[in-house]
Amino acid sequence: MEMTINFTNKKISAMKKIFLVLFAFIITAPIFSQKYTFTVVKDIQATSVKSQGHTGTCWSFSTSSFVESEIKRLSGLDIPVSEMYFVRNTYMLKAWNYVMRQGNAQFGEGGLAHDVTNAVREFGIVPRDEFTGLLNEQKSYDHEEMSTLLKTTLDEFIKSDAKKSTRDWEDAINQILDTYMGKNPITFNYNGNIYSPKTFVEMTKFNPDDYVSITSFTQQPFYSKFILNIPDNFSNGSFYNVSVNDMIGVINTALANGFTISLDVDVSEPTFSAKNGVAVLPLNADDNTKSLTEIVPEQNVTQLSRQQNFENYTTTDDHLMHITGMLTDQKGTTYYKVKNSWGNTLANGGYVYMSEIYAKMKFISVMVHKDAISKELKALLKL
């Protein structure tokens, strides 16, 4: 009888252990199979999501949105600015660069965040209603024909043996831009006052010289300033180089203090999804599809792996967007709320939630107000 009882107790004890193991598995297994549930940590006001249409002008849409948020922060004014005013005038700068380099330069629709601040400095700001860049009752943007014609015109001039002067191309380019986008406003009425594009900048309190671009690559020393060699940097803009952890720190510090950020990012990954509104970097490629709707383990990104991805073209300069906030999922993972320019009918009203891991690997650069940077990092950068 005693042996039977001992046997039974051992049997029960073993069953308890099995039950506890199974229970623990049931509790822990769903950790990486939960549907995303996001909690807002920081959400900074931004203007409505726009659509760049069939154009490669994300650089202007994203940075114009950034400018709008900065105007709101600096002056309290809600002013939708004209993205296409910057595009139209930047084409003239691109054309000059292309001609003087005898066609051996990038000429296309792309650009970077500093091209907008350069345009503000050179040409001023115009409200969106004063220059939409849409003519003849157009409802959406499509620059394919225009950009082809612009490049063809410049190529013909460069190859021509009958050049009368180095500026003969300007009239032709301006005529094309006038035809497809409209003439530049000289003055305009805003809230009962007459402004030129440059006097309008003064009213907004936006100073293009207050903004800096930050990147993180090892081909140049950290805390130095250098020209980042990516295709769309036609204007040879300079970037401050910091460690990837410093770059993430810049983003987090800026958001915590009410500053938004203009972003250059690689969106070529299959795990970047505007449709699902998320961008993550799964540890296992088999989880790529699942990661668009469920939490999965992500990669461990280092400075070295970031650099390797950049140098082998796995990370490329694809798209510019606007960071306006921060969220966490139910595991406590940090995500950035990033405003896109593909319209507001996609997930999250046109925003993409990007994980911090994705940011470490895929963020090419960010532009921020210099006051958004910590005193310690400012000192290292000599700002």
C-alpha positions as CSV (number, residue, x, y, z in Angstrom):
1,M,0.0,0.0,0.0
2,E,2.8,2.4,0.9
3,M,4.6,1.7,-2.3
4,T,1.5,2.3,-4.3
5,I,1.0,5.6,-2.6
6,N,4.6,6.7,-3.3
7,F,4.3,5.7,-6.9
8,T,1.0,7.6,-7.2
9,N,2.6,10.7,-5.6
10,K,5.6,10.5,-7.9
11,K,3.2,10.2,-10.8
12,I,1.2,13.2,-9.7
13,S,4.4,15.2,-9.1
14,A,5.6,14.4,-12.6
15,M,2.3,15.4,-14.1
16,K,2.4,18.7,-12.2
17,K,5.9,19.4,-13.7
18,I,4.6,18.6,-17.2
19,F,1.6,20.8,-16.6
20,L,3.7,23.7,-15.3
21,V,6.1,23.4,-18.3
22,L,3.2,23.4,-20.7
23,F,1.6,26.3,-18.9
24,A,4.8,28.3,-19.1
25,F,5.1,27.6,-22.8
26,I,1.5,28.7,-23.4
27,I,2.1,31.9,-21.5
28,T,5.4,32.8,-23.2
29,A,4.8,31.5,-26.7
30,P,2.4,34.3,-27.7
31,I,5.1,37.0,-26.9
32,F,6.3,36.9,-30.5
33,S,3.0,36.1,-32.1
34,Q,0.9,39.1,-30.8
35,K,-0.8,41.5,-33.1
36,Y,0.7,45.0,-32.7
37,T,-0.9,47.2,-30.0
38,F,0.7,50.6,-29.9
39,T,0.8,53.2,-27.1
40,V,1.6,56.8,-28.0
41,V,4.6,58.2,-26.0
42,K,5.0,61.5,-27.9
43,D,2.9,63.0,-30.7
44,I,3.8,66.4,-32.1
45,Q,1.3,68.3,-34.2
46,A,1.8,68.2,-38.0
47,T,-0.2,69.3,-41.0
48,S,-2.3,66.8,-42.9
49,V,-0.8,64.0,-44.9
50,K,-0.4,64.9,-48.6
51,S,0.3,62.9,-51.7
52,Q,3.4,63.5,-53.9
53,G,1.5,61.7,-56.7
54,H,3.6,60.2,-59.5
55,T,6.7,62.2,-58.8
56,G,10.0,61.7,-57.1
57,T,9.5,64.8,-54.9
58,C,9.3,63.1,-51.4
59,W,12.3,65.2,-50.4
60,S,10.2,68.4,-50.7
61,F,6.9,67.0,-49.3
62,S,8.6,65.6,-46.2
63,T,10.8,68.6,-45.5
64,S,8.0,71.0,-46.3
65,S,6.0,69.2,-43.6
66,F,9.0,69.5,-41.3
67,V,9.1,73.3,-42.1
68,E,5.4,73.6,-41.3
69,S,5.9,72.0,-37.9
70,E,8.9,74.3,-37.2
71,I,6.9,77.3,-38.2
72,K,4.2,76.2,-35.8
73,R,6.7,75.7,-33.0
74,L,8.5,79.0,-33.7
75,S,5.6,81.3,-34.4
76,G,2.4,79.5,-33.5
77,L,1.2,79.8,-37.0
78,D,-0.5,77.0,-39.1
79,I,0.8,77.6,-42.6
80,P,0.7,74.9,-45.3
81,V,3.7,75.8,-47.5
82,S,4.1,75.1,-51.2
83,E,6.1,71.9,-51.8
84,M,6.1,72.5,-55.5
85,Y,7.6,76.0,-55.1
86,F,10.7,74.4,-53.7
87,V,10.7,71.8,-56.5
88,R,10.3,74.3,-59.3
89,N,13.2,76.5,-58.1
90,T,15.5,73.6,-57.1
91,Y,15.2,72.4,-60.7
92,M,17.0,75.5,-61.7
93,L,19.8,74.8,-59.3
94,K,20.0,71.2,-60.5
95,A,20.1,72.4,-64.1
96,W,23.0,74.7,-63.4
97,N,25.0,71.9,-61.7
98,Y,24.2,69.5,-64.6
99,V,25.3,72.0,-67.3
100,M,28.5,73.0,-65.5
101,R,29.4,69.4,-64.9
102,Q,28.8,68.8,-68.7
103,G,26.1,66.2,-68.0
104,N,28.3,64.2,-65.6
105,A,26.0,64.7,-62.6
106,Q,22.7,63.5,-61.3
107,F,19.7,65.2,-62.8
108,G,16.3,63.9,-61.9
109,E,13.4,64.4,-59.5
110,G,15.2,63.4,-56.3
111,G,16.7,65.5,-53.6
112,L,17.5,65.8,-49.9
113,A,16.2,67.7,-46.9
114,H,18.9,70.4,-47.2
115,D,17.6,71.2,-50.7
116,V,14.5,72.6,-49.1
117,T,16.5,74.7,-46.6
118,N,18.7,75.8,-49.5
119,A,15.6,76.8,-51.5
120,V,14.2,78.7,-48.5
121,R,17.5,80.7,-48.2
122,E,17.6,81.4,-52.0
123,F,14.0,81.7,-53.0
124,G,11.9,82.1,-49.9
125,I,8.6,80.4,-48.9
126,V,5.2,80.6,-50.5
127,P,1.9,79.4,-49.0
128,R,0.5,76.2,-50.7
129,D,-2.6,78.0,-52.0
130,E,-0.4,80.5,-53.8
131,F,1.6,77.9,-55.8
132,T,0.1,74.4,-56.1
133,G,2.2,73.3,-59.1
134,L,-1.1,72.0,-60.7
135,L,-2.3,73.5,-63.9
136,N,-5.2,73.0,-66.3
137,E,-7.5,71.5,-63.6
138,Q,-5.0,68.7,-62.7
139,K,-5.9,66.9,-59.5
140,S,-2.6,65.0,-58.9
141,Y,1.1,65.3,-59.6
142,D,2.9,63.6,-62.5
143,H,6.3,64.9,-63.5
144,E,7.5,62.1,-65.7
145,E,7.0,63.9,-69.0
146,M,8.3,67.2,-67.6
147,S,11.5,65.7,-66.0
148,T,12.3,63.8,-69.3
149,L,11.9,67.0,-71.3
150,L,14.1,69.0,-68.9
151,K,16.9,66.5,-69.1
152,T,16.6,66.2,-72.9
153,T,16.8,69.9,-73.3
154,L,19.9,70.2,-71.1
155,D,21.6,67.2,-72.9
156,E,21.0,68.8,-76.3
157,F,22.5,72.1,-75.1
158,I,25.5,70.4,-73.6
159,K,26.2,68.4,-76.9
160,S,25.5,71.4,-79.1
161,D,28.4,72.9,-81.1
162,A,26.5,76.1,-81.6
163,K,26.4,77.3,-77.9
164,K,25.9,81.1,-77.9
165,S,26.5,81.4,-74.1
166,T,26.6,79.2,-71.1
167,R,23.2,80.6,-70.0
168,D,21.2,79.9,-73.2
169,W,19.6,76.9,-71.5
170,E,18.0,79.0,-68.7
171,D,15.2,80.4,-70.8
172,A,14.3,77.0,-72.2
173,I,14.2,75.4,-68.7
174,N,12.1,78.2,-67.3
175,Q,9.6,77.9,-70.1
176,I,9.2,74.2,-69.5
177,L,8.7,74.8,-65.7
178,D,6.2,77.6,-66.4
179,T,4.3,75.3,-68.8
180,Y,4.1,72.3,-66.5
181,M,4.1,73.9,-63.0
182,G,3.3,77.6,-63.4
183,K,5.2,80.9,-63.0
184,N,6.9,81.8,-59.7
185,P,4.8,84.2,-57.5
186,I,6.4,87.6,-57.2
187,T,4.2,88.9,-54.4
188,F,1.0,87.6,-52.8
189,N,-1.6,88.5,-50.2
190,Y,-1.6,86.6,-47.0
191,N,-4.1,87.5,-44.2
192,G,-4.4,91.0,-45.6
193,N,-0.7,91.7,-46.0
194,I,1.4,91.7,-49.1
195,Y,4.6,89.6,-49.0
196,S,7.3,88.5,-51.4
197,P,8.5,84.9,-50.9
198,K,11.5,86.2,-48.9
199,T,9.7,88.6,-46.7
200,F,7.2,85.8,-46.0
201,V,10.1,83.8,-44.5
202,E,10.8,86.6,-42.1
203,M,7.2,86.5,-40.9
204,T,7.3,82.8,-40.3
205,K,10.5,83.1,-38.1
206,F,12.0,80.0,-40.0
207,N,15.7,80.4,-40.3
208,P,17.3,77.9,-42.7
209,D,20.7,78.4,-41.1
210,D,19.5,76.9,-37.8
211,Y,19.2,73.3,-39.2
212,V,21.8,70.6,-39.4
213,S,22.0,67.2,-41.0
214,I,23.2,64.2,-39.0
215,T,24.3,60.8,-40.3
216,S,26.3,57.8,-39.0
217,F,28.9,56.0,-41.2
218,T,32.4,55.0,-40.6
219,Q,34.1,56.1,-43.8
220,Q,34.7,59.4,-42.0
221,P,35.7,60.1,-38.4
222,F,32.9,60.6,-35.9
223,Y,32.1,64.2,-34.9
224,S,33.5,65.5,-38.2
225,K,31.5,67.1,-41.0
226,F,31.7,65.7,-44.6
227,I,29.8,65.5,-47.9
228,L,27.8,62.2,-47.9
229,N,28.2,60.5,-51.3
230,I,24.7,59.4,-52.1
231,P,23.1,59.9,-55.6
232,D,20.6,62.5,-54.6
233,N,23.2,64.8,-52.9
234,F,23.6,66.8,-56.1
235,S,24.1,70.0,-54.1
236,N,27.0,68.5,-52.1
237,G,25.4,69.0,-48.8
238,S,27.5,68.4,-45.6
239,F,26.5,66.1,-42.8
240,Y,27.7,65.8,-39.2
241,N,28.9,62.2,-38.6
242,V,28.1,60.6,-35.2
243,S,27.8,57.0,-33.9
244,V,24.5,55.2,-34.6
245,N,23.6,55.4,-30.9
246,D,24.2,59.1,-31.0
247,M,22.0,59.5,-34.0
248,I,19.2,57.6,-32.2
249,G,19.9,59.9,-29.2
250,V,19.4,63.0,-31.4
251,I,16.0,61.7,-32.5
252,N,14.8,60.8,-29.0
253,T,16.1,64.0,-27.5
254,A,14.5,66.1,-30.2
255,L,11.1,64.4,-29.9
256,A,11.1,64.6,-26.1
257,N,11.6,68.3,-26.4
258,G,8.9,69.0,-29.0
259,F,11.1,69.1,-32.1
260,T,10.2,67.0,-35.2
261,I,12.8,65.5,-37.5
262,S,13.2,65.3,-41.3
263,L,14.3,61.8,-42.3
264,D,16.1,60.2,-45.2
265,V,15.5,56.4,-45.0
266,D,15.7,53.2,-47.0
267,V,12.2,51.9,-47.7
268,S,13.2,49.1,-50.1
269,E,13.0,46.4,-47.5
270,P,10.1,43.9,-47.8
271,T,9.3,44.6,-44.2
272,F,8.7,48.3,-44.8
273,S,4.9,48.5,-45.5
274,A,2.9,51.6,-46.0
275,K,-0.1,49.4,-46.5
276,N,0.3,47.9,-43.0
277,G,1.8,51.0,-41.5
278,V,4.9,49.4,-40.0
279,A,8.6,49.0,-40.7
280,V,10.6,46.4,-38.8
281,L,13.8,44.3,-39.3
282,P,13.0,40.7,-38.5
283,L,15.8,38.4,-37.2
284,N,14.6,35.6,-39.5
285,A,13.6,36.3,-43.1
286,D,10.9,33.6,-42.7
287,D,9.1,36.1,-40.4
288,N,9.0,38.9,-43.0
289,T,5.3,38.5,-43.8
290,K,4.3,37.8,-40.2
291,S,6.2,40.9,-39.1
292,L,3.8,43.2,-40.9
293,T,1.0,42.4,-38.5
294,E,2.6,40.6,-35.5
295,I,5.6,41.1,-33.2
296,V,8.6,39.1,-34.2
297,P,12.2,39.0,-32.9
298,E,14.3,41.7,-34.6
299,Q,18.0,41.8,-35.6
300,N,20.9,43.0,-33.5
301,V,22.1,46.1,-35.4
302,T,25.7,47.2,-34.8
303,Q,27.7,50.1,-36.3
304,L,29.6,47.5,-38.4
305,S,26.4,45.8,-39.8
306,R,25.0,49.2,-40.6
307,Q,28.1,50.1,-42.5
308,Q,28.2,46.8,-44.3
309,N,24.6,47.2,-45.4
310,F,25.4,50.7,-46.7
311,E,28.5,49.7,-48.6
312,N,26.9,46.7,-50.3
313,Y,23.8,48.7,-51.3
314,T,21.4,46.8,-49.1
315,T,20.7,50.1,-47.5
316,T,20.1,52.8,-50.1
317,D,18.9,56.4,-50.2
318,D,15.3,55.8,-51.2
319,H,12.8,58.1,-49.5
320,L,12.4,61.1,-47.3
321,M,9.8,61.3,-44.5
322,H,8.9,63.3,-41.4
323,I,9.2,62.0,-37.8
324,T,6.5,63.5,-35.6
325,G,6.3,61.2,-32.6
326,M,7.2,58.0,-30.7
327,L,5.2,54.9,-29.7
328,T,5.8,51.6,-27.9
329,D,4.2,48.2,-28.5
330,Q,3.0,45.9,-25.8
331,K,6.6,44.6,-25.3
332,G,7.9,48.1,-24.7
333,T,9.8,48.3,-28.0
334,T,10.2,51.8,-29.3
335,Y,8.8,52.9,-32.7
336,Y,8.9,56.2,-34.5
337,K,5.7,57.8,-35.9
338,V,6.7,58.8,-39.4
339,K,4.6,60.9,-41.7
340,N,4.6,59.7,-45.4
341,S,3.6,61.5,-48.6
342,W,1.7,58.8,-50.3
343,G,-1.8,60.1,-49.3
344,N,-3.9,59.5,-46.2
345,T,-5.8,56.4,-47.3
346,L,-3.2,53.9,-46.2
347,A,-2.7,52.5,-42.7
348,N,-2.5,54.9,-39.7
349,G,-3.8,57.7,-41.9
350,G,-0.6,57.7,-44.0
351,Y,1.9,57.3,-41.1
352,V,4.4,54.4,-40.8
353,Y,5.5,53.1,-37.4
354,M,9.2,52.3,-37.6
355,S,11.0,50.3,-35.0
356,E,14.1,51.6,-33.4
357,I,16.0,48.6,-34.8
358,Y,14.8,49.5,-38.3
359,A,16.0,53.1,-37.6
360,K,19.5,52.0,-36.6
361,M,20.0,50.1,-39.8
362,K,17.9,52.0,-42.3
363,F,18.0,55.7,-41.4
364,I,20.4,57.4,-43.8
365,S,20.3,60.8,-42.1
366,V,18.1,63.2,-40.1
367,M,17.8,66.9,-40.2
368,V,17.0,68.8,-36.9
369,H,17.0,72.2,-35.5
370,K,20.4,72.7,-33.8
371,D,18.7,73.5,-30.5
372,A,17.2,70.0,-30.5
373,I,20.7,68.5,-30.0
374,S,22.0,67.9,-26.5
375,K,24.7,70.3,-25.1
376,E,27.2,67.4,-24.9
377,L,26.8,66.4,-28.5
378,K,26.8,70.1,-29.6
379,A,30.2,70.5,-28.0
380,L,31.6,67.5,-29.8
381,L,30.3,68.8,-33.1
382,K,31.5,72.3,-32.3
383,L,28.0,73.7,-33.0
